[in-house]
Amino acid sequence: MAKKNKEKYALEMEAYKQKKDEEAAHIMKEEEEHLKLQKQEALQMLKKKEKTDNIIKVFFFLLFSFSFKP
């Protein structure tokens, strides 16, 4: 009887460990996807900032080039 209970316990523990491993793998995958999205968003923000900076540079170039002509 004790041997049977021990075998049943071992099987249940194995199933529990497998479930936990699968859950951990799923969580890791979700975290990787989240980081990927964050990187994409950061890159988009950087591109927008660079575009804005270039527009400002052109604006000031045009402003000063017309302002200082005699």
mmCIF file of the N, C-alpha and C atoms, coordinates in Angstrom:
data_MODEL
# 
_entry.id   MODEL 
# 
loop_
_atom_site.group_PDB 
_atom_site.id 
_atom_site.type_symbol 
_atom_site.label_atom_id 
_atom_site.label_alt_id 
_atom_site.label_comp_id 
_atom_site.label_asym_id 
_atom_site.label_entity_id 
_atom_site.label_seq_id 
_atom_site.pdbx_PDB_ins_code 
_atom_site.Cartn_x 
_atom_site.Cartn_y 
_atom_site.Cartn_z 
_atom_site.occupancy 
_atom_site.B_iso_or_equiv 
_atom_site.pdbx_formal_charge 
_atom_site.auth_seq_id 
_atom_site.auth_comp_id 
_atom_site.auth_asym_id 
_atom_site.auth_atom_id 
_atom_site.pdbx_PDB_model_num 
ATOM 1   N N  . MET A 1 1  ? 0.821  -1.198 0.000   1.00 0.00 ? 1  MET A N  1 
ATOM 2   C CA . MET A 1 1  ? 0.000  0.000  0.000   1.00 0.00 ? 1  MET A CA 1 
ATOM 3   C C  . MET A 1 1  ? 0.862  1.258  0.000   1.00 0.00 ? 1  MET A C  1 
ATOM 4   N N  . ALA A 1 2  ? 1.890  1.252  0.861   1.00 0.00 ? 2  ALA A N  1 
ATOM 5   C CA . ALA A 1 2  ? 2.766  2.420  0.939   1.00 0.00 ? 2  ALA A CA 1 
ATOM 6   C C  . ALA A 1 2  ? 3.509  2.622  -0.376  1.00 0.00 ? 2  ALA A C  1 
ATOM 7   N N  . LYS A 1 3  ? 3.899  1.516  -1.008  1.00 0.00 ? 3  LYS A N  1 
ATOM 8   C CA . LYS A 1 3  ? 4.603  1.607  -2.294  1.00 0.00 ? 3  LYS A CA 1 
ATOM 9   C C  . LYS A 1 3  ? 3.690  2.213  -3.360  1.00 0.00 ? 3  LYS A C  1 
ATOM 10  N N  . LYS A 1 4  ? 2.426  1.803  -3.341  1.00 0.00 ? 4  LYS A N  1 
ATOM 11  C CA . LYS A 1 4  ? 1.445  2.323  -4.295  1.00 0.00 ? 4  LYS A CA 1 
ATOM 12  C C  . LYS A 1 4  ? 1.245  3.831  -4.088  1.00 0.00 ? 4  LYS A C  1 
ATOM 13  N N  . ASN A 1 5  ? 1.137  4.245  -2.821  1.00 0.00 ? 5  ASN A N  1 
ATOM 14  C CA . ASN A 1 5  ? 0.979  5.669  -2.520  1.00 0.00 ? 5  ASN A CA 1 
ATOM 15  C C  . ASN A 1 5  ? 2.213  6.461  -2.946  1.00 0.00 ? 5  ASN A C  1 
ATOM 16  N N  . LYS A 1 6  ? 3.373  5.857  -2.741  1.00 0.00 ? 6  LYS A N  1 
ATOM 17  C CA . LYS A 1 6  ? 4.617  6.524  -3.125  1.00 0.00 ? 6  LYS A CA 1 
ATOM 18  C C  . LYS A 1 6  ? 4.689  6.711  -4.634  1.00 0.00 ? 6  LYS A C  1 
ATOM 19  N N  . GLU A 1 7  ? 4.288  5.694  -5.382  1.00 0.00 ? 7  GLU A N  1 
ATOM 20  C CA . GLU A 1 7  ? 4.271  5.786  -6.844  1.00 0.00 ? 7  GLU A CA 1 
ATOM 21  C C  . GLU A 1 7  ? 3.263  6.847  -7.312  1.00 0.00 ? 7  GLU A C  1 
ATOM 22  N N  . LYS A 1 8  ? 2.098  6.849  -6.682  1.00 0.00 ? 8  LYS A N  1 
ATOM 23  C CA . LYS A 1 8  ? 1.060  7.836  -7.031  1.00 0.00 ? 8  LYS A CA 1 
ATOM 24  C C  . LYS A 1 8  ? 1.574  9.251  -6.740  1.00 0.00 ? 8  LYS A C  1 
ATOM 25  N N  . TYR A 1 9  ? 2.220  9.409  -5.599  1.00 0.00 ? 9  TYR A N  1 
ATOM 26  C CA . TYR A 1 9  ? 2.778  10.708 -5.226  1.00 0.00 ? 9  TYR A CA 1 
ATOM 27  C C  . TYR A 1 9  ? 3.846  11.145 -6.225  1.00 0.00 ? 9  TYR A C  1 
ATOM 28  N N  . ALA A 1 10 ? 4.703  10.207 -6.624  1.00 0.00 ? 10 ALA A N  1 
ATOM 29  C CA . ALA A 1 10 ? 5.766  10.528 -7.591  1.00 0.00 ? 10 ALA A CA 1 
ATOM 30  C C  . ALA A 1 10 ? 5.164  10.966 -8.924  1.00 0.00 ? 10 ALA A C  1 
ATOM 31  N N  . LEU A 1 11 ? 4.119  10.275 -9.369  1.00 0.00 ? 11 LEU A N  1 
ATOM 32  C CA . LEU A 1 11 ? 3.453  10.654 -10.622 1.00 0.00 ? 11 LEU A CA 1 
ATOM 33  C C  . LEU A 1 11 ? 2.805  12.035 -10.510 1.00 0.00 ? 11 LEU A C  1 
ATOM 34  N N  . GLU A 1 12 ? 2.156  12.295 -9.395  1.00 0.00 ? 12 GLU A N  1 
ATOM 35  C CA . GLU A 1 12 ? 1.529  13.601 -9.192  1.00 0.00 ? 12 GLU A CA 1 
ATOM 36  C C  . GLU A 1 12 ? 2.578  14.711 -9.138  1.00 0.00 ? 12 GLU A C  1 
ATOM 37  N N  . MET A 1 13 ? 3.693  14.438 -8.491  1.00 0.00 ? 13 MET A N  1 
ATOM 38  C CA . MET A 1 13 ? 4.771  15.444 -8.422  1.00 0.00 ? 13 MET A CA 1 
ATOM 39  C C  . MET A 1 13 ? 5.350  15.715 -9.806  1.00 0.00 ? 13 MET A C  1 
ATOM 40  N N  . GLU A 1 14 ? 5.507  14.670 -10.585 1.00 0.00 ? 14 GLU A N  1 
ATOM 41  C CA . GLU A 1 14 ? 6.031  14.832 -11.947 1.00 0.00 ? 14 GLU A CA 1 
ATOM 42  C C  . GLU A 1 14 ? 5.078  15.682 -12.788 1.00 0.00 ? 14 GLU A C  1 
ATOM 43  N N  . ALA A 1 15 ? 3.783  15.416 -12.667 1.00 0.00 ? 15 ALA A N  1 
ATOM 44  C CA . ALA A 1 15 ? 2.780  16.194 -13.400 1.00 0.00 ? 15 ALA A CA 1 
ATOM 45  C C  . ALA A 1 15 ? 2.799  17.645 -12.929 1.00 0.00 ? 15 ALA A C  1 
ATOM 46  N N  . TYR A 1 16 ? 2.921  17.845 -11.629 1.00 0.00 ? 16 TYR A N  1 
ATOM 47  C CA . TYR A 1 16 ? 2.977  19.200 -11.068 1.00 0.00 ? 16 TYR A CA 1 
ATOM 48  C C  . TYR A 1 16 ? 4.201  19.947 -11.582 1.00 0.00 ? 16 TYR A C  1 
ATOM 49  N N  . LYS A 1 17 ? 5.354  19.283 -11.580 1.00 0.00 ? 17 LYS A N  1 
ATOM 50  C CA . LYS A 1 17 ? 6.595  19.915 -12.059 1.00 0.00 ? 17 LYS A CA 1 
ATOM 51  C C  . LYS A 1 17 ? 6.493  20.267 -13.539 1.00 0.00 ? 17 LYS A C  1 
ATOM 52  N N  . GLN A 1 18 ? 5.908  19.361 -14.319 1.00 0.00 ? 18 GLN A N  1 
ATOM 53  C CA . GLN A 1 18 ? 5.753  19.619 -15.744 1.00 0.00 ? 18 GLN A CA 1 
ATOM 54  C C  . GLN A 1 18 ? 4.843  20.822 -15.974 1.00 0.00 ? 18 GLN A C  1 
ATOM 55  N N  . LYS A 1 19 ? 3.753  20.897 -15.213 1.00 0.00 ? 19 LYS A N  1 
ATOM 56  C CA . LYS A 1 19 ? 2.827  22.026 -15.344 1.00 0.00 ? 19 LYS A CA 1 
ATOM 57  C C  . LYS A 1 19 ? 3.532  23.339 -14.992 1.00 0.00 ? 19 LYS A C  1 
ATOM 58  N N  . LYS A 1 20 ? 4.302  23.324 -13.908 1.00 0.00 ? 20 LYS A N  1 
ATOM 59  C CA . LYS A 1 20 ? 5.029  24.526 -13.493 1.00 0.00 ? 20 LYS A CA 1 
ATOM 60  C C  . LYS A 1 20 ? 6.071  24.930 -14.544 1.00 0.00 ? 20 LYS A C  1 
ATOM 61  N N  . ASP A 1 21 ? 6.753  23.951 -15.125 1.00 0.00 ? 21 ASP A N  1 
ATOM 62  C CA . ASP A 1 21 ? 7.730  24.250 -16.178 1.00 0.00 ? 21 ASP A CA 1 
ATOM 63  C C  . ASP A 1 21 ? 7.058  24.876 -17.395 1.00 0.00 ? 21 ASP A C  1 
ATOM 64  N N  . GLU A 1 22 ? 5.895  24.348 -17.770 1.00 0.00 ? 22 GLU A N  1 
ATOM 65  C CA . GLU A 1 22 ? 5.155  24.900 -18.900 1.00 0.00 ? 22 GLU A CA 1 
ATOM 66  C C  . GLU A 1 22 ? 4.691  26.323 -18.603 1.00 0.00 ? 22 GLU A C  1 
ATOM 67  N N  . GLU A 1 23 ? 4.219  26.546 -17.383 1.00 0.00 ? 23 GLU A N  1 
ATOM 68  C CA . GLU A 1 23 ? 3.792  27.895 -16.995 1.00 0.00 ? 23 GLU A CA 1 
ATOM 69  C C  . GLU A 1 23 ? 4.965  28.860 -17.026 1.00 0.00 ? 23 GLU A C  1 
ATOM 70  N N  . ALA A 1 24 ? 6.121  28.424 -16.539 1.00 0.00 ? 24 ALA A N  1 
ATOM 71  C CA . ALA A 1 24 ? 7.308  29.279 -16.541 1.00 0.00 ? 24 ALA A CA 1 
ATOM 72  C C  . ALA A 1 24 ? 7.736  29.603 -17.970 1.00 0.00 ? 24 ALA A C  1 
ATOM 73  N N  . ALA A 1 25 ? 7.678  28.618 -18.851 1.00 0.00 ? 25 ALA A N  1 
ATOM 74  C CA . ALA A 1 25 ? 8.044  28.849 -20.254 1.00 0.00 ? 25 ALA A CA 1 
ATOM 75  C C  . ALA A 1 25 ? 7.078  29.841 -20.897 1.00 0.00 ? 25 ALA A C  1 
ATOM 76  N N  . HIS A 1 26 ? 5.802  29.707 -20.570 1.00 0.00 ? 26 HIS A N  1 
ATOM 77  C CA . HIS A 1 26 ? 4.791  30.617 -21.110 1.00 0.00 ? 26 HIS A CA 1 
ATOM 78  C C  . HIS A 1 26 ? 5.033  32.050 -20.623 1.00 0.00 ? 26 HIS A C  1 
ATOM 79  N N  . ILE A 1 27 ? 5.345  32.188 -19.348 1.00 0.00 ? 27 ILE A N  1 
ATOM 80  C CA . ILE A 1 27 ? 5.617  33.509 -18.781 1.00 0.00 ? 27 ILE A CA 1 
ATOM 81  C C  . ILE A 1 27 ? 6.860  34.121 -19.432 1.00 0.00 ? 27 ILE A C  1 
ATOM 82  N N  . MET A 1 28 ? 7.891  33.309 -19.621 1.00 0.00 ? 28 MET A N  1 
ATOM 83  C CA . MET A 1 28 ? 9.110  33.805 -20.263 1.00 0.00 ? 28 MET A CA 1 
ATOM 84  C C  . MET A 1 28 ? 8.819  34.292 -21.680 1.00 0.00 ? 28 MET A C  1 
ATOM 85  N N  . LYS A 1 29 ? 8.003  33.543 -22.403 1.00 0.00 ? 29 LYS A N  1 
ATOM 86  C CA . LYS A 1 29 ? 7.649  33.928 -23.768 1.00 0.00 ? 29 LYS A CA 1 
ATOM 87  C C  . LYS A 1 29 ? 6.893  35.254 -23.768 1.00 0.00 ? 29 LYS A C  1 
ATOM 88  N N  . GLU A 1 30 ? 5.947  35.404 -22.836 1.00 0.00 ? 30 GLU A N  1 
ATOM 89  C CA . GLU A 1 30 ? 5.193  36.648 -22.736 1.00 0.00 ? 30 GLU A CA 1 
ATOM 90  C C  . GLU A 1 30 ? 6.113  37.821 -22.411 1.00 0.00 ? 30 GLU A C  1 
ATOM 91  N N  . GLU A 1 31 ? 7.070  37.604 -21.511 1.00 0.00 ? 31 GLU A N  1 
ATOM 92  C CA . GLU A 1 31 ? 8.007  38.671 -21.153 1.00 0.00 ? 31 GLU A CA 1 
ATOM 93  C C  . GLU A 1 31 ? 8.883  39.057 -22.349 1.00 0.00 ? 31 GLU A C  1 
ATOM 94  N N  . GLU A 1 32 ? 9.324  38.065 -23.118 1.00 0.00 ? 32 GLU A N  1 
ATOM 95  C CA . GLU A 1 32 ? 10.124 38.351 -24.307 1.00 0.00 ? 32 GLU A CA 1 
ATOM 96  C C  . GLU A 1 32 ? 9.321  39.163 -25.315 1.00 0.00 ? 32 GLU A C  1 
ATOM 97  N N  . GLU A 1 33 ? 8.050  38.795 -25.507 1.00 0.00 ? 33 GLU A N  1 
ATOM 98  C CA . GLU A 1 33 ? 7.194  39.533 -26.429 1.00 0.00 ? 33 GLU A CA 1 
ATOM 99  C C  . GLU A 1 33 ? 6.974  40.962 -25.941 1.00 0.00 ? 33 GLU A C  1 
ATOM 100 N N  . HIS A 1 34 ? 6.800  41.119 -24.637 1.00 0.00 ? 34 HIS A N  1 
ATOM 101 C CA . HIS A 1 34 ? 6.611  42.448 -24.057 1.00 0.00 ? 34 HIS A CA 1 
ATOM 102 C C  . HIS A 1 34 ? 7.864  43.311 -24.265 1.00 0.00 ? 34 HIS A C  1 
ATOM 103 N N  . LEU A 1 35 ? 9.030  42.728 -24.040 1.00 0.00 ? 35 LEU A N  1 
ATOM 104 C CA . LEU A 1 35 ? 10.276 43.470 -24.261 1.00 0.00 ? 35 LEU A CA 1 
ATOM 105 C C  . LEU A 1 35 ? 10.443 43.841 -25.722 1.00 0.00 ? 35 LEU A C  1 
ATOM 106 N N  . LYS A 1 36 ? 10.060 42.941 -26.611 1.00 0.00 ? 36 LYS A N  1 
ATOM 107 C CA . LYS A 1 36 ? 10.146 43.222 -28.044 1.00 0.00 ? 36 LYS A CA 1 
ATOM 108 C C  . LYS A 1 36 ? 9.262  44.415 -28.404 1.00 0.00 ? 36 LYS A C  1 
ATOM 109 N N  . LEU A 1 37 ? 8.055  44.436 -27.859 1.00 0.00 ? 37 LEU A N  1 
ATOM 110 C CA . LEU A 1 37 ? 7.148  45.558 -28.109 1.00 0.00 ? 37 LEU A CA 1 
ATOM 111 C C  . LEU A 1 37 ? 7.712  46.861 -27.539 1.00 0.00 ? 37 LEU A C  1 
ATOM 112 N N  . GLN A 1 38 ? 8.289  46.790 -26.343 1.00 0.00 ? 38 GLN A N  1 
ATOM 113 C CA . GLN A 1 38 ? 8.879  47.985 -25.747 1.00 0.00 ? 38 GLN A CA 1 
ATOM 114 C C  . GLN A 1 38 ? 10.025 48.519 -26.607 1.00 0.00 ? 38 GLN A C  1 
ATOM 115 N N  . LYS A 1 39 ? 10.839 47.619 -27.141 1.00 0.00 ? 39 LYS A N  1 
ATOM 116 C CA . LYS A 1 39 ? 11.943 48.041 -28.004 1.00 0.00 ? 39 LYS A CA 1 
ATOM 117 C C  . LYS A 1 39 ? 11.418 48.703 -29.267 1.00 0.00 ? 39 LYS A C  1 
ATOM 118 N N  . GLN A 1 40 ? 10.357 48.128 -29.852 1.00 0.00 ? 40 GLN A N  1 
ATOM 119 C CA . GLN A 1 40 ? 9.763  48.719 -31.051 1.00 0.00 ? 40 GLN A CA 1 
ATOM 120 C C  . GLN A 1 40 ? 9.202  50.108 -30.758 1.00 0.00 ? 40 GLN A C  1 
ATOM 121 N N  . GLU A 1 41 ? 8.528  50.252 -29.624 1.00 0.00 ? 41 GLU A N  1 
ATOM 122 C CA . GLU A 1 41 ? 7.967  51.546 -29.245 1.00 0.00 ? 41 GLU A CA 1 
ATOM 123 C C  . GLU A 1 41 ? 9.086  52.565 -29.015 1.00 0.00 ? 41 GLU A C  1 
ATOM 124 N N  . ALA A 1 42 ? 10.156 52.143 -28.364 1.00 0.00 ? 42 ALA A N  1 
ATOM 125 C CA . ALA A 1 42 ? 11.279 53.044 -28.116 1.00 0.00 ? 42 ALA A CA 1 
ATOM 126 C C  . ALA A 1 42 ? 11.909 53.475 -29.430 1.00 0.00 ? 42 ALA A C  1 
ATOM 127 N N  . LEU A 1 43 ? 12.044 52.562 -30.365 1.00 0.00 ? 43 LEU A N  1 
ATOM 128 C CA . LEU A 1 43 ? 12.612 52.906 -31.667 1.00 0.00 ? 43 LEU A CA 1 
ATOM 129 C C  . LEU A 1 43 ? 11.717 53.885 -32.412 1.00 0.00 ? 43 LEU A C  1 
ATOM 130 N N  . GLN A 1 44 ? 10.411 53.674 -32.351 1.00 0.00 ? 44 GLN A N  1 
ATOM 131 C CA . GLN A 1 44 ? 9.484  54.605 -32.996 1.00 0.00 ? 44 GLN A CA 1 
ATOM 132 C C  . GLN A 1 44 ? 9.582  55.993 -32.368 1.00 0.00 ? 44 GLN A C  1 
ATOM 133 N N  . MET A 1 45 ? 9.673  56.039 -31.043 1.00 0.00 ? 45 MET A N  1 
ATOM 134 C CA . MET A 1 45 ? 9.794  57.336 -30.366 1.00 0.00 ? 45 MET A CA 1 
ATOM 135 C C  . MET A 1 45 ? 11.102 58.026 -30.751 1.00 0.00 ? 45 MET A C  1 
ATOM 136 N N  . LEU A 1 46 ? 12.169 57.257 -30.853 1.00 0.00 ? 46 LEU A N  1 
ATOM 137 C CA . LEU A 1 46 ? 13.455 57.831 -31.248 1.00 0.00 ? 46 LEU A CA 1 
ATOM 138 C C  . LEU A 1 46 ? 13.387 58.393 -32.658 1.00 0.00 ? 46 LEU A C  1 
ATOM 139 N N  . LYS A 1 47 ? 12.747 57.663 -33.563 1.00 0.00 ? 47 LYS A N  1 
ATOM 140 C CA . LYS A 1 47 ? 12.614 58.139 -34.939 1.00 0.00 ? 47 LYS A CA 1 
ATOM 141 C C  . LYS A 1 47 ? 11.788 59.423 -34.989 1.00 0.00 ? 47 LYS A C  1 
ATOM 142 N N  . LYS A 1 48 ? 10.710 59.484 -34.197 1.00 0.00 ? 48 LYS A N  1 
ATOM 143 C CA . LYS A 1 48 ? 9.887  60.692 -34.147 1.00 0.00 ? 48 LYS A CA 1 
ATOM 144 C C  . LYS A 1 48 ? 10.692 61.868 -33.599 1.00 0.00 ? 48 LYS A C  1 
ATOM 145 N N  . LYS A 1 49 ? 11.493 61.604 -32.571 1.00 0.00 ? 49 LYS A N  1 
ATOM 146 C CA . LYS A 1 49 ? 12.324 62.654 -31.981 1.00 0.00 ? 49 LYS A CA 1 
ATOM 147 C C  . LYS A 1 49 ? 13.339 63.169 -33.002 1.00 0.00 ? 49 LYS A C  1 
ATOM 148 N N  . GLU A 1 50 ? 13.979 62.248 -33.700 1.00 0.00 ? 50 GLU A N  1 
ATOM 149 C CA . GLU A 1 50 ? 14.951 62.655 -34.719 1.00 0.00 ? 50 GLU A CA 1 
ATOM 150 C C  . GLU A 1 50 ? 14.276 63.480 -35.813 1.00 0.00 ? 50 GLU A C  1 
ATOM 151 N N  . LYS A 1 51 ? 13.082 63.074 -36.211 1.00 0.00 ? 51 LYS A N  1 
ATOM 152 C CA . LYS A 1 51 ? 12.344 63.806 -37.238 1.00 0.00 ? 51 LYS A CA 1 
ATOM 153 C C  . LYS A 1 51 ? 11.998 65.209 -36.739 1.00 0.00 ? 51 LYS A C  1 
ATOM 154 N N  . THR A 1 52 ? 11.539 65.293 -35.491 1.00 0.00 ? 52 THR A N  1 
ATOM 155 C CA . THR A 1 52 ? 11.216 66.587 -34.893 1.00 0.00 ? 52 THR A CA 1 
ATOM 156 C C  . THR A 1 52 ? 12.461 67.465 -34.795 1.00 0.00 ? 52 THR A C  1 
ATOM 157 N N  . ASP A 1 53 ? 13.569 66.882 -34.366 1.00 0.00 ? 53 ASP A N  1 
ATOM 158 C CA . ASP A 1 53 ? 14.825 67.645 -34.271 1.00 0.00 ? 53 ASP A CA 1 
ATOM 159 C C  . ASP A 1 53 ? 15.243 68.182 -35.632 1.00 0.00 ? 53 ASP A C  1 
ATOM 160 N N  . ASN A 1 54 ? 15.088 67.367 -36.665 1.00 0.00 ? 54 ASN A N  1 
ATOM 161 C CA . ASN A 1 54 ? 15.448 67.818 -38.009 1.00 0.00 ? 54 ASN A CA 1 
ATOM 162 C C  . ASN A 1 54 ? 14.540 68.950 -38.481 1.00 0.00 ? 54 ASN A C  1 
ATOM 163 N N  . ILE A 1 55 ? 13.258 68.861 -38.177 1.00 0.00 ? 55 ILE A N  1 
ATOM 164 C CA . ILE A 1 55 ? 12.325 69.927 -38.542 1.00 0.00 ? 55 ILE A CA 1 
ATOM 165 C C  . ILE A 1 55 ? 12.710 71.223 -37.830 1.00 0.00 ? 55 ILE A C  1 
ATOM 166 N N  . ILE A 1 56 ? 13.049 71.126 -36.562 1.00 0.00 ? 56 ILE A N  1 
ATOM 167 C CA . ILE A 1 56 ? 13.456 72.316 -35.797 1.00 0.00 ? 56 ILE A CA 1 
ATOM 168 C C  . ILE A 1 56 ? 14.729 72.914 -36.387 1.00 0.00 ? 56 ILE A C  1 
ATOM 169 N N  . LYS A 1 57 ? 15.684 72.076 -36.737 1.00 0.00 ? 57 LYS A N  1 
ATOM 170 C CA . LYS A 1 57 ? 16.935 72.568 -37.336 1.00 0.00 ? 57 LYS A CA 1 
ATOM 171 C C  . LYS A 1 57 ? 16.661 73.299 -38.642 1.00 0.00 ? 57 LYS A C  1 
ATOM 172 N N  . VAL A 1 58 ? 15.821 72.717 -39.479 1.00 0.00 ? 58 VAL A N  1 
ATOM 173 C CA . VAL A 1 58 ? 15.486 73.365 -40.753 1.00 0.00 ? 58 VAL A CA 1 
ATOM 174 C C  . VAL A 1 58 ? 14.764 74.678 -40.499 1.00 0.00 ? 58 VAL A C  1 
ATOM 175 N N  . PHE A 1 59 ? 13.843 74.689 -39.561 1.00 0.00 ? 59 PHE A N  1 
ATOM 176 C CA . PHE A 1 59 ? 13.108 75.904 -39.236 1.00 0.00 ? 59 PHE A CA 1 
ATOM 177 C C  . PHE A 1 59 ? 14.062 77.019 -38.816 1.00 0.00 ? 59 PHE A C  1 
ATOM 178 N N  . PHE A 1 60 ? 14.965 76.710 -37.883 1.00 0.00 ? 60 PHE A N  1 
ATOM 179 C CA . PHE A 1 60 ? 15.890 77.733 -37.421 1.00 0.00 ? 60 PHE A CA 1 
ATOM 180 C C  . PHE A 1 60 ? 16.870 78.145 -38.509 1.00 0.00 ? 60 PHE A C  1 
ATOM 181 N N  . PHE A 1 61 ? 17.280 77.199 -39.332 1.00 0.00 ? 61 PHE A N  1 
ATOM 182 C CA . PHE A 1 61 ? 18.161 77.551 -40.453 1.00 0.00 ? 61 PHE A CA 1 
ATOM 183 C C  . PHE A 1 61 ? 17.469 78.544 -41.373 1.00 0.00 ? 61 PHE A C  1 
ATOM 184 N N  . LEU A 1 62 ? 16.222 78.244 -41.717 1.00 0.00 ? 62 LEU A N  1 
ATOM 185 C CA . LEU A 1 62 ? 15.476 79.149 -42.593 1.00 0.00 ? 62 LEU A CA 1 
ATOM 186 C C  . LEU A 1 62 ? 15.207 80.481 -41.903 1.00 0.00 ? 62 LEU A C  1 
ATOM 187 N N  . LEU A 1 63 ? 14.868 80.448 -40.648 1.00 0.00 ? 63 LEU A N  1 
ATOM 188 C CA . LEU A 1 63 ? 14.583 81.667 -39.895 1.00 0.00 ? 63 LEU A CA 1 
ATOM 189 C C  . LEU A 1 63 ? 15.805 82.583 -39.865 1.00 0.00 ? 63 LEU A C  1 
ATOM 190 N N  . PHE A 1 64 ? 16.954 82.014 -39.527 1.00 0.00 ? 64 PHE A N  1 
ATOM 191 C CA . PHE A 1 64 ? 18.159 82.838 -39.419 1.00 0.00 ? 64 PHE A CA 1 
ATOM 192 C C  . PHE A 1 64 ? 18.728 83.216 -40.783 1.00 0.00 ? 64 PHE A C  1 
ATOM 193 N N  . SER A 1 65 ? 18.545 82.366 -41.760 1.00 0.00 ? 65 SER A N  1 
ATOM 194 C CA . SER A 1 65 ? 19.086 82.723 -43.093 1.00 0.00 ? 65 SER A CA 1 
ATOM 195 C C  . SER A 1 65 ? 18.304 83.887 -43.695 1.00 0.00 ? 65 SER A C  1 
ATOM 196 N N  . PHE A 1 66 ? 17.030 84.014 -43.401 1.00 0.00 ? 66 PHE A N  1 
ATOM 197 C CA . PHE A 1 66 ? 16.245 85.136 -43.922 1.00 0.00 ? 66 PHE A CA 1 
ATOM 198 C C  . PHE A 1 66 ? 16.355 86.363 -43.010 1.00 0.00 ? 66 PHE A C  1 
ATOM 199 N N  . SER A 1 67 ? 16.626 86.161 -41.742 1.00 0.00 ? 67 SER A N  1 
ATOM 200 C CA . SER A 1 67 ? 16.665 87.267 -40.785 1.00 0.00 ? 67 SER A CA 1 
ATOM 201 C C  . SER A 1 67 ? 17.922 88.109 -40.920 1.00 0.00 ? 67 SER A C  1 
ATOM 202 N N  . PHE A 1 68 ? 19.031 87.513 -41.299 1.00 0.00 ? 68 PHE A N  1 
ATOM 203 C CA . PHE A 1 68 ? 20.300 88.234 -41.296 1.00 0.00 ? 68 PHE A CA 1 
ATOM 204 C C  . PHE A 1 68 ? 20.735 88.730 -42.675 1.00 0.00 ? 68 PHE A C  1 
ATOM 205 N N  . LYS A 1 69 ? 19.895 88.613 -43.652 1.00 0.00 ? 69 LYS A N  1 
ATOM 206 C CA . LYS A 1 69 ? 20.248 89.118 -44.987 1.00 0.00 ? 69 LYS A CA 1 
ATOM 207 C C  . LYS A 1 69 ? 19.972 90.624 -45.033 1.00 0.00 ? 69 LYS A C  1 
ATOM 208 N N  . PRO A 1 70 ? 20.950 91.388 -45.533 1.00 0.00 ? 70 PRO A N  1 
ATOM 209 C CA . PRO A 1 70 ? 20.749 92.863 -45.607 1.00 0.00 ? 70 PRO A CA 1 
ATOM 210 C C  . PRO A 1 70 ? 19.776 93.265 -46.688 1.00 0.00 ? 70 PRO A C  1 
# 
